[in-house]
Amino acid sequence: MILTVSQMKELEREAFEHGVEPATLMEEAGEGIARVVEQFFPLPGIAVAYCGKGNNAGDALVAARFLAKEGWKIVIRLTFPKNEMALLSQAHLQELEKHYGVTALEVMPKESSGTLVLLDGLLGIGASGDPRDSLKEAIQEINFLRRHQSAFVVGIDLPSGLDGTTGKPSQYCVEADLTVSIGYAKAGLIADTATNFVGRLAVVPLSKLKRSQDQSSSLIHSETLKQLLPTRSFDVHKGLFGHVGILAGSPGFLGAARLASAAALHAGAGLVTLYALPETYEMLAVSVSPEVMVKPIKDYLELFEEPLDALGIGPGLGSKYSQEILEIIEKLPIPAVVDADALNALVQEKSRLLECHYPRLLTPHPGEMERLFPAEGRSRSLWAKDFVDQYRVTLLLKGARTVIAKNAQPLLYNTTGNPGMGSGGMGDVLTGVTSAFLASGHSCPNAAQLGAWLCGRSAEIAVYDSGGSPESLVASDVITHLGMAFHSMRVGEF
């Protein structure tokens, strides 16, 4: 669920009226923030807590205490005198000083090695106007350290300087790599204008803050996903998890077929068949994963005779056989993921979607979406919503904040992933993964949210747990780490 700032304040007010103590919420929030940091950095490093006057500073200080217990070196940077801080924040600062030997520093140490994490506890959701004076200087320092010393910046509740409701950044705004929203996500965090300031988004729930579900939009959480994908029974067999067909690849673009079919395997499909025309059959037959069946066909329309449970169509197909592709999109009576060149084929004949009565999951990147349905100045959320209001399909609009839309259902926003996913082949992997979920009986919206979250989380694991970097990340890394992403989902990681 996603709240405005005023809704969040009202929720807190109601909780306090019913006897909930602010100190209790702060303790739970701080512990959650520390857990998120440790998810990305299992080995201790240096954590710098930047503190403003309010309770946001207290959240940062509690998180610092939990990190200190795990061996992190803690540095405190104050922007105001101690006696001007909120009383709870003062108390947590005193505890760090007394029990952990932490002292507030007027300037950052010039030399640091290893992991450097900056906790942005400068401003909370109640702030307004442009940050000034010491707050402005602290924000500038945080951004400098991120750009020039590879510091990893964690926004607490929201990046300081960002409007929590509109998502509009002020002139001086923290550029976070990760934002940990407390209780519920704030509406401004998913605004298009906020993406580069929010970075990766995680939500730390607070057990004492409960609100009835708002059905307008929601973030995708591991806690929700693991309910969709229960642990497999011991006596299962391949027939229970579906037969995926992959229609992908053409001369010069065979990698797309290999990635999509391999991804379907690693996402749990019972069987995967890759269909190939004579011009590509021999090359694909000797290069795909040994578990993939490669079947020669003379015409794409032969798929109508195949015993499949779901189809992934489009990656690397080219435009040579657009009419056959359109026939399949419109009339093949099984669920299908429609991507890449299959989307491009639809550009001139979007009416095919109106005639189609079978489940279809469209997965365009912004360029494909623009060709298919021009944005005309709309936000990504409105763009997606307007499309599914007109075409009764499920849409997964890829991007730094992937949006999943289906008519008359809440918009879903993915939280996982990193900039390394901006490279070739990532969409092919997503096609295979989502096709596997369709084949095993999931609906298009559920397949979309499972696929988006798992692929993004796999990319994170490849970078943070396996010694990679955003620059080195490739699509096959995502396939390799899907197993760890499934585990991450099942243990409820953020």
C-alpha positions in Angstrom: 0.0 0.0 0.0 1.2 3.5 -0.8 0.3 6.5 1.3 0.5 10.3 1.0 2.4 12.2 3.7 -0.9 13.4 5.3 -2.3 9.8 5.4 0.9 8.6 7.1 0.8 11.4 9.7 -2.9 10.6 10.4 -2.0 6.9 10.8 0.7 7.8 13.3 -1.6 10.2 15.2 -4.2 7.5 15.6 -1.6 5.0 16.8 -0.4 7.4 19.5 -3.9 8.1 20.6 -4.3 4.3 21.1 -1.3 4.2 23.4 1.5 3.3 20.9 4.8 4.9 22.1 6.9 6.8 19.6 10.0 5.1 21.1 8.5 1.7 20.2 8.1 2.7 16.6 11.5 4.2 16.4 13.1 1.0 17.8 11.3 -1.2 15.2 12.1 1.2 12.4 15.8 1.4 13.3 16.2 -2.4 13.5 14.5 -2.8 10.2 16.8 -0.2 8.5 19.8 -2.1 9.8 18.5 -5.4 8.5 18.1 -3.8 5.0 21.7 -2.5 5.1 23.0 -5.9 6.1 21.0 -7.6 3.3 23.1 -5.6 0.8 26.3 -5.6 2.9 26.6 -8.8 5.0 30.2 -7.9 6.0 30.6 -4.9 8.4 32.0 -1.7 7.2 31.7 2.0 8.1 28.2 3.5 8.6 27.9 7.3 8.9 24.6 8.5 10.5 23.8 12.0 9.3 21.4 13.6 11.8 19.0 16.4 11.6 16.8 17.7 14.5 13.8 15.4 14.3 12.9 11.8 14.9 14.3 10.8 11.5 17.7 11.3 13.1 16.6 8.9 15.8 15.7 6.2 13.3 19.3 6.6 11.8 20.8 6.4 15.3 18.9 3.3 16.3 19.9 1.7 13.0 23.5 2.7 13.8 23.3 1.0 17.2 22.1 -2.3 15.6 24.9 -2.1 13.0 27.4 -1.4 15.8 26.3 -4.7 17.5 27.2 -6.5 14.3 30.7 -5.0 14.1 30.2 -1.9 12.0 32.3 1.2 12.8 29.9 4.0 13.4 30.5 7.7 12.6 28.0 10.4 13.6 27.6 13.7 11.7 25.3 16.3 13.4 23.9 19.3 11.6 22.6 21.0 14.7 23.8 21.1 18.4 22.7 18.1 20.5 20.4 20.2 22.6 18.3 21.2 19.6 17.6 17.6 18.6 14.3 15.8 19.4 14.4 14.2 22.9 14.2 10.6 21.5 17.1 11.3 19.1 19.2 12.8 21.9 18.6 9.7 24.0 19.8 7.4 21.3 22.8 9.5 20.6 23.7 9.4 24.3 23.4 5.6 24.2 25.8 5.3 21.3 28.2 7.6 23.0 28.0 5.8 26.3 28.0 2.1 25.3 29.7 2.1 21.9 32.3 4.9 22.3 30.8 6.8 19.3 31.4 10.5 19.1 29.9 13.1 16.8 32.5 14.4 14.3 32.5 17.9 12.9 34.1 16.7 9.6 34.2 13.4 7.8 37.5 11.5 8.0 39.4 12.0 4.8 40.5 8.4 4.4 38.3 5.4 4.5 38.5 1.9 3.1 36.0 -0.9 2.6 32.3 -0.5 2.6 31.1 3.1 3.3 27.3 3.4 4.0 25.8 6.8 4.6 22.5 6.9 6.6 20.5 9.9 5.7 18.6 10.9 8.8 18.5 14.6 8.0 14.9 15.3 7.2 11.7 13.3 7.6 8.3 13.5 5.9 7.3 16.6 7.8 9.9 18.8 6.2 9.0 21.5 3.7 10.9 24.0 1.6 14.5 23.9 0.3 17.1 22.7 2.8 19.3 25.5 4.0 22.5 26.2 5.8 23.9 23.1 7.7 21.3 20.8 6.1 22.2 21.9 2.6 25.9 21.4 3.4 25.2 17.9 4.7 23.3 17.0 1.6 26.1 18.3 -0.6 28.6 16.3 1.4 26.5 13.1 1.1 26.2 13.5 -2.6 29.9 14.3 -3.0 30.9 11.1 -1.1 28.6 9.0 -3.2 30.0 10.3 -6.4 33.7 10.5 -5.5 34.3 7.9 -2.7 31.8 5.2 -3.8 29.7 5.7 -0.7 26.4 3.8 -0.6 23.6 6.2 0.4 20.5 5.0 2.4 17.6 7.4 2.5 15.6 6.9 5.7 11.9 7.1 5.0 12.7 9.4 2.0 15.8 11.1 0.7 16.2 14.5 2.4 15.0 17.2 0.1 12.4 15.1 -1.7 8.7 15.9 -1.3 7.1 12.8 0.1 3.8 13.3 -1.6 4.6 14.8 -5.0 8.1 13.3 -5.5 9.5 16.6 -6.6 13.1 17.1 -5.5 14.2 20.4 -4.0 17.3 22.3 -5.3 19.4 20.3 -2.8 18.3 16.7 -2.5 20.0 13.5 -1.4 20.8 11.1 -4.2 20.1 7.7 -2.5 21.1 4.3 -3.8 18.5 2.8 -1.5 15.5 4.3 0.3 14.0 2.5 3.3 10.5 3.8 3.8 9.1 3.3 7.3 5.7 1.7 7.8 4.4 2.2 4.3 5.8 3.6 1.0 5.1 7.3 0.5 3.5 8.4 -2.8 6.3 10.6 -3.8 8.8 7.8 -3.8 7.3 6.2 -6.9 6.9 9.4 -8.9 8.9 9.6 -12.1 10.7 12.7 -10.9 11.9 10.8 -7.8 13.5 7.7 -9.3 17.1 8.9 -9.5 16.9 10.3 -5.9 15.2 7.2 -4.4 17.2 4.4 -6.0 16.2 0.9 -4.8 13.1 1.0 -2.6 12.5 -1.1 0.5 9.7 -0.8 3.1 10.1 -1.7 6.7 6.7 -2.5 8.1 5.8 -1.4 11.7 3.7 -3.9 13.6 1.8 -1.2 15.5 0.7 0.8 12.4 -2.1 -0.9 10.5 -4.3 0.5 7.8 -7.1 -1.0 5.7 -5.9 -1.9 2.3 -6.1 0.9 -0.4 -6.8 -0.7 -3.7 -5.3 2.0 -6.0 -1.7 0.9 -6.0 0.9 -1.2 -4.2 4.5 -2.1 -4.0 5.6 -5.7 -4.7 6.9 -7.4 -1.5 8.6 -10.7 -0.9 6.0 -11.4 1.8 3.2 -11.3 -0.8 5.1 -13.2 -3.5 6.0 -16.2 -1.3 2.3 -16.7 -0.8 1.9 -17.1 -4.6 4.8 -19.6 -4.7 4.5 -22.1 -1.9 7.3 -24.7 -1.3 7.0 -27.6 -3.6 5.7 -31.0 -2.4 8.2 -33.8 -2.4 6.3 -36.0 -4.8 5.9 -33.5 -7.7 6.9 -34.2 -11.3 7.6 -32.1 -14.4 4.1 -32.4 -15.7 2.9 -30.2 -12.8 4.9 -27.2 -13.8 3.9 -26.7 -17.4 5.4 -26.9 -20.8 6.8 -23.6 -22.1 7.2 -22.8 -25.7 9.8 -20.2 -26.8 9.6 -18.5 -30.1 12.7 -16.3 -30.3 15.9 -15.8 -32.2 16.8 -15.1 -35.9 20.1 -15.0 -37.7 22.4 -12.6 -35.7 20.1 -12.7 -32.7 20.3 -16.3 -31.5 21.4 -15.2 -28.0 17.9 -14.0 -27.3 16.5 -17.5 -27.8 19.2 -19.0 -25.6 18.6 -16.6 -22.8 14.8 -16.8 -22.9 14.8 -20.6 -22.9 17.5 -20.9 -20.2 15.6 -18.4 -18.0 12.4 -20.5 -18.3 14.3 -23.5 -17.1 15.7 -21.7 -14.1 12.3 -20.2 -13.2 10.9 -23.7 -12.7 9.3 -24.7 -16.0 8.6 -28.5 -16.2 9.5 -28.6 -19.9 10.9 -26.0 -22.3 10.8 -26.3 -26.1 12.5 -23.8 -28.4 11.0 -23.6 -31.9 13.3 -22.9 -34.7 13.0 -22.4 -38.5 15.4 -24.2 -40.8 17.6 -21.1 -41.0 18.4 -21.2 -37.3 17.7 -24.8 -36.2 21.2 -26.3 -36.5 22.9 -23.4 -34.7 20.4 -23.4 -31.8 20.3 -27.1 -31.5 24.0 -27.2 -30.6 24.2 -24.1 -28.4 21.2 -24.0 -26.0 21.1 -25.6 -22.6 21.0 -29.4 -22.8 17.7 -29.4 -20.9 16.0 -27.3 -23.7 14.3 -29.3 -26.5 14.8 -27.6 -29.9 12.1 -28.5 -32.4 12.4 -27.7 -36.1 9.4 -26.1 -37.7 8.8 -24.9 -41.2 6.3 -22.2 -40.3 5.6 -20.4 -37.0 1.9 -21.3 -37.4 2.8 -24.9 -36.6 2.6 -23.8 -32.9 -1.2 -24.1 -33.1 -0.6 -27.9 -33.1 1.8 -28.0 -30.2 0.9 -29.2 -26.7 2.0 -26.1 -24.8 0.8 -24.5 -21.5 2.3 -21.1 -22.3 4.4 -19.3 -24.9 7.1 -16.6 -24.8 7.3 -14.8 -28.1 9.3 -12.0 -29.6 13.0 -11.8 -28.4 15.3 -11.5 -31.4 12.7 -12.6 -34.0 13.1 -9.7 -36.4 10.3 -8.4 -38.7 10.4 -11.0 -41.5 7.5 -13.1 -40.2 5.3 -10.4 -38.6 2.0 -11.7 -40.0 2.5 -15.1 -38.5 3.5 -13.6 -35.2 0.3 -11.5 -35.2 -1.8 -14.5 -35.9 -0.2 -16.3 -32.9 -0.7 -13.3 -30.6 -4.3 -13.0 -31.5 -5.4 -16.6 -31.8 -3.1 -19.0 -29.9 -5.4 -20.3 -27.2 -2.9 -20.4 -24.3 -1.3 -17.7 -22.1 1.6 -15.8 -23.8 4.3 -13.3 -22.9 4.6 -10.8 -25.8 8.0 -9.0 -26.0 10.5 -7.3 -28.3 9.8 -7.9 -32.0 6.4 -9.4 -31.3 5.5 -6.0 -29.8 6.9 -4.2 -32.8 4.7 -6.3 -35.0 1.7 -5.0 -33.1 2.5 -1.4 -33.7 0.6 -1.3 -37.1 -2.1 -3.7 -36.0 -3.0 -3.0 -32.4 -6.5 -4.1 -33.2 -5.2 -7.7 -32.8 -5.2 -7.1 -29.1 -8.8 -6.1 -29.1 -9.7 -9.3 -30.9 -7.6 -11.5 -28.6 -9.5 -13.4 -25.9 -6.6 -15.2 -24.3 -4.3 -14.1 -21.5 -1.5 -11.9 -22.8 1.3 -10.3 -20.8 3.1 -7.5 -22.7 6.6 -6.6 -21.5 7.7 -3.5 -23.4 10.7 -1.3 -22.5 9.9 2.5 -22.8 11.0 2.6 -26.5 8.8 -0.2 -27.5 5.9 1.2 -25.5 6.3 4.6 -27.1 6.0 3.0 -30.6 3.0 1.0 -29.4 1.2 3.7 -27.5 2.8 7.1 -27.4 3.2 8.6 -23.9 2.1 12.1 -24.9 3.4 13.6 -21.7 1.8 11.1 -19.3 3.5 9.8 -16.3 4.6 6.1 -16.4 1.7 5.2 -14.1 -0.9 7.0 -16.1 0.6 5.7 -19.4 0.3 2.1 -18.2 -3.2 2.6 -16.8 -4.5 4.2 -20.0 -3.1 1.4 -22.1 -4.8 -1.4 -20.1 -8.0 0.6 -20.0 -8.1 0.4 -23.8 -6.5 -3.0 -24.4 -7.5 -5.8 -22.0 -4.1 -7.3 -21.5 -1.6 -7.2 -18.6 1.2 -4.7 -19.1 4.6 -4.9 -17.6 6.2 -1.5 -18.4 9.9 -2.0 -17.8 12.2 0.6 -16.4 14.0 1.7 -13.2 10.6 1.4 -11.4 8.7 -1.3 -13.4 5.0 -0.7 -13.4 2.5 -3.6 -13.8 -1.0 -2.8 -14.9 -4.3 -4.6 -15.6 -7.7 -3.1 -16.1 -9.7 -2.7 -12.9 -6.8 -3.9 -10.7 -4.3 -1.9 -8.6 -1.1 -0.7 -10.2 1.9 -2.7 -8.9 5.4 -1.2 -8.7 8.5 -3.3 -8.5 11.2 -2.4 -6.0 14.2 -4.6 -6.9 17.0 -4.2 -9.5 20.0 -2.0 -10.1 21.5 0.1 -13.0 23.4 -2.9 -14.3 20.2 -4.2 -15.7 20.3 -1.5 -18.4 22.0 -3.9 -20.8 21.1 -6.2 -23.6 19.3 -9.5 -22.9 17.6 -8.6 -19.6 14.2 -8.5 -21.4 14.9 -11.9 -22.9 15.5 -13.3 -19.4 12.3 -11.7 -18.1 10.3 -13.3 -21.0 11.6 -16.7 -20.1 10.9 -16.3 -16.4 7.4 -15.0 -16.8 6.6 -17.6 -19.4 7.5 -20.3 -16.9 5.2 -18.9 -14.3 2.3 -18.7 -16.8 2.9 -22.3 -17.8 2.6 -23.4 -14.2 -0.8 -21.8 -13.9 -0.2 -18.3 -12.6 -2.2 -15.4 -13.8 -0.6 -12.8 -16.0 -0.4 -10.2 -13.1 1.1 -12.7 -10.7 3.6 -14.0 -13.3 4.6 -10.4 -14.0 5.2 -9.4 -10.4 7.0 -12.7 -9.6 9.2 -12.2 -12.7 10.0 -8.6 -12.1 10.9 -9.0 -8.5 13.0 -12.1 -8.9 14.9 -10.8 -11.9 15.7 -7.6 -10.1 16.7 -9.4 -6.9 18.9 -11.8 -8.8 20.7 -8.8 -10.4 21.2 -7.4 -6.9 22.6 -10.6 -5.6 25.0 -10.9 -8.6 26.4 -7.4 -7.7 26.3 -7.3 -3.9 26.8 -11.0 -2.9 28.9 -12.3 -5.8 31.6 -9.7 -6.4 30.1 -8.1 -9.5 29.3 -4.5 -10.3 26.6 -2.7 -12.3 29.1 -2.3 -15.1 30.0 -6.0 -15.2 26.5 -7.3 -14.9 25.1 -9.3 -17.9 21.8 -11.0 -18.5 23.2 -14.5 -18.0 24.3 -13.4 -14.5 20.6 -12.9 -13.7 19.8 -16.5 -14.8 22.7 -17.8 -12.7 21.5 -16.2 -9.5 17.8 -16.8 -9.9 18.0 -19.7 -7.3 19.4 -17.3 -4.7 16.6 -14.8 -5.6 14.0 -17.5 -5.0 15.6 -18.1 -1.6 15.7 -14.4 -0.8 12.0 -14.2 -1.6 11.1 -17.2 0.6 13.0 -15.9 3.7 11.2 -12.5 3.3 14.1 -10.3 2.4 13.4 -6.8 1.3 
